[in-house]
Amino acid sequence: MAGSIGRTGSGLIGRVTGIVALIAVLLSGLVQPAGAQGERLRVVATNSITGDLVNNVVGDRADVVVLVGANGDSHTFEPTPADVDALASADLIFENGLGLEIWLDDVYEASGSSAQRVVVTDGITPLPAGEATGQGEAEHEEGEEHEGEEHEGEYDPHVWFDVANVTLIVTAIESALVAADAANAATYSANAAAYQTRLDELDAFVIAQVEALPAERRRLVTSHDTFAYFASRYGFEIVGTALPSVTTESGDPSASEIAALVDQIVASGVPAIFPENVSNEDLLTQIASEADVVVGPALYTDALSEPGGEAGTYIDLITYDVTAIVTALQG
Ligand SMILES: [Zn+2]
């Protein structure tokens, strides 16, 4: 009898346990997709620099896909089917804006994506395109043979060369992640705060490096017009650029433009001019030869190097460029 009761009892307990387990499985199936647990946010960053900033805030809490990768040129990028897929499945897209990603609207629409787009430069006061060199205006007064390439973008998109701008970008990234993924908000905010401390140190490093360079040597010549924000914050003059534009898309300069730039380089007394990782060095090498100045090391401008390389992170990019600039301009 006792044995019989026992068997009946354990059978009942077994059935109840089974039902409880079944309910638990059903509940987990219902709860998990709606909750943040197990559902990782899918994030796209348009380029390697923005991607590094996003990754520093994300840490290990979301999946980040970068469209324009190491040494890639955002101005002339052509999206692949894989990029379309990444946009289609994204929850959040971080873009620079200010005309850097002229290809993004079309590919976003084509992908059918419903991801939220976050323009990380929204809180920044932009510089007008072509302001740094004044090249566009001068050339236009002399002749109208240009196709108006200086006016392709209203603003200069290269905000990341002022570290203070990047602190605003990181705040924008943090806000968007916190809003989109409340379950990980505390982690995003802690990561952002830690990274902001490193940016403050980077800004101080740049200022100290530049102070080591005599004021009259703080003059830059590069491939395209990408250092205006750097010049504005850290006290440099942009003598001129090989490509007379804030984009690398414009055609090569005319013979008279090159001659004018060579004259400006000679008059400025700069000992070196700088190619960039995102553009062809040949034009700059030719100009350096005509002006009889040194070709400096290629600066990392609109993209990081490969991971683990000289400029595999944003902080390494700024550190590398500033060191290279100050060293080469010492003469
Ligand atoms: Zn650029």
Boltz pocket constraint, residues with backbone or C-beta under 6 A from the ligand:
constraints:
  - pocket:
      binder: B
      contacts: [[A, 75], [A, 158], [A, 224], [A, 225], [A, 226], [A, 246], [A, 247], [A, 248], [A, 302]]
      max_distance: 6.0
